[in-house]
Amino acid sequence: MPQPVLKPVREQVVVVMGASSGIGRATAARFAEQGAKVVVAARGEAGLRSLVEEIRAAGGDACAEVADVTDPAQVQRVARRAVTEYGGLDTWVHAAAVLLVAPFEQTTPEEFQRVIDVNLMGQVHGAMAALPHLKRQGGALIHISSMGAKRGVPLQTAYCASKHGLDGFLETLRTEVRREDLPVSVTNVMPATINTPLFDQARTKIGVKPVAPPPIYQPDVMVDAVLYAAEHPVRDLVVGGSAKALILGEKLAPRVMDALMARFGFEAHDTGEPKPADAPDNLFAPLDAYNTARDGFDGSAWPRSLYTFLRRQPLVNRIPLAAEALAVAGFVLKPLIR
Ligand SMILES: NC(=O)c1ccc[n+]([C@@H]2O[C@H](COP(=O)([O-])OP(=O)(O)OC[C@H]3O[C@@H](n4cnc5c(N)ncnc54)[C@H](OP(=O)(O)O)[C@@H]3O)[C@@H](O)[C@H]2O)c1
């Protein structure tokens, strides 16, 4: 089947859903910097407004649409805004998500449902809104998932269930797109832990501000991957070598991974920074306090991922497992080269 031909980013109209903070915010800013026209959306009006101001001040073109992804009508409105404001839609990036860090036995049905509604149904609503526009002239549907889509992590039952659901949704959607010969690429981006306000905004029931298993990468590593997928039809992109290692470990030895998660997975969430269960969070309504791309892990976050860099090299991708082998070699040799 011929691959869809995607326009250069500078000629694209892009929607970023979940752009008020974190990966979505950094991605929208980079798209605009590279000349794309960008519609940014989320619930938090203040965050969107400040992002549009930043983009315009830097000479870019952007507009904002307030929307909650759990409401399909609001998501449809975002897609229509791209058409009325800029005349079409070339790439839809769906980043919106919430995180609940709690033992399953302390999770309420309402909390579990809400995570599924935002993280899974929200992505479904995004695809429903974007596909009719993308299939007209070709385009990219880019869903931000997680390494948690392939391997469950303790204290994140609802989050990992939502991301596993997203995996099944995208796999199936892709087959239908292919069968119909639609000129649309469907990409599943699965990051490792990224330095974003996700953790500050999360609902936590473990007494501390949570984080996910290390290492932590800077959002730019994700942004590079998303912009690559906007120009190159790619099935999935794992971002961060640690995410690849986790996913490979799950494929090869799931029981060993169960044991490792039970032994180390709980403590891996502990930042040591006290946060009570009734601290404000963004599960049901936005927190306007976190209008930034990065969180506070700047001191320890990795600015690059060799694995993800290699995955973006067409020559390396032609050889099975070459990116994985080169990344492992790079990781091992790095201390020796220094
Ligand atoms: N950071 C990580 O370690 C990590 C790792 C793996 C995967 N991811 C994935 O990366 C994506 C981006 O997350 P992030 O790390 O950048 O977190 P973030 O900074 O918390 O960003 C989440 C975005 O989603 C929006 N959002 C939340 N609920 C929404 C709703 N109901 N409707 C519309 N927008 C909503 C938030 O804005 P409002 O609150 O203003 O609506 C915010 O713009 C998510 O899909 C996340 O699962 C992140």
The ligand as an ORCA input file, in Angstrom:
! r2SCAN-3c Opt
* xyz 0 1
  N       5.351     13.102     31.388
  C       5.562     11.786     31.293
  O       6.398     11.195     31.994
  C       4.781     10.977     30.297
  C       5.177      9.658     30.105
  C       4.472      8.872     29.214
  C       3.413      9.418     28.513
  N       3.058     10.707     28.710
  C       1.920     11.223     27.950
  O       2.253     12.448     27.330
  C       1.048     13.201     27.119
  C       1.252     14.621     27.601
  O       1.426     14.613     29.005
  P       2.397     15.610     29.744
  O       3.447     14.806     30.375
  O       2.771     16.708     28.842
  O       1.432     16.102     30.941
  P       0.797     17.514     31.273
  O       1.819     18.581     31.319
  O      -0.035     17.291     32.490
  O      -0.138     17.812     30.025
  C      -1.409     17.234     29.879
  C      -2.251     18.118     28.989
  O      -3.541     17.514     28.852
  C      -4.536     18.502     29.105
  N      -5.749     17.879     29.610
  C      -5.911     17.142     30.736
  N      -7.192     16.767     30.835
  C      -7.852     17.272     29.759
  C      -9.194     17.230     29.301
  N     -10.146     16.580     29.995
  N      -9.490     17.865     28.153
  C      -8.562     18.545     27.457
  N      -7.271     18.602     27.825
  C      -6.931     17.983     28.963
  C      -3.885     19.438     30.129
  O      -4.465     20.730     30.075
  P      -5.682     21.245     30.977
  O      -5.501     20.700     32.345
  O      -5.524     22.737     30.863
  O      -6.910     20.751     30.300
  C      -2.464     19.503     29.577
  O      -2.412     20.462     28.540
  C      -0.044     12.448     27.866
  O      -0.768     11.667     26.940
  C       0.719     11.547     28.815
  O      -0.017     10.391     29.136
  C       3.718     11.504     29.582
*
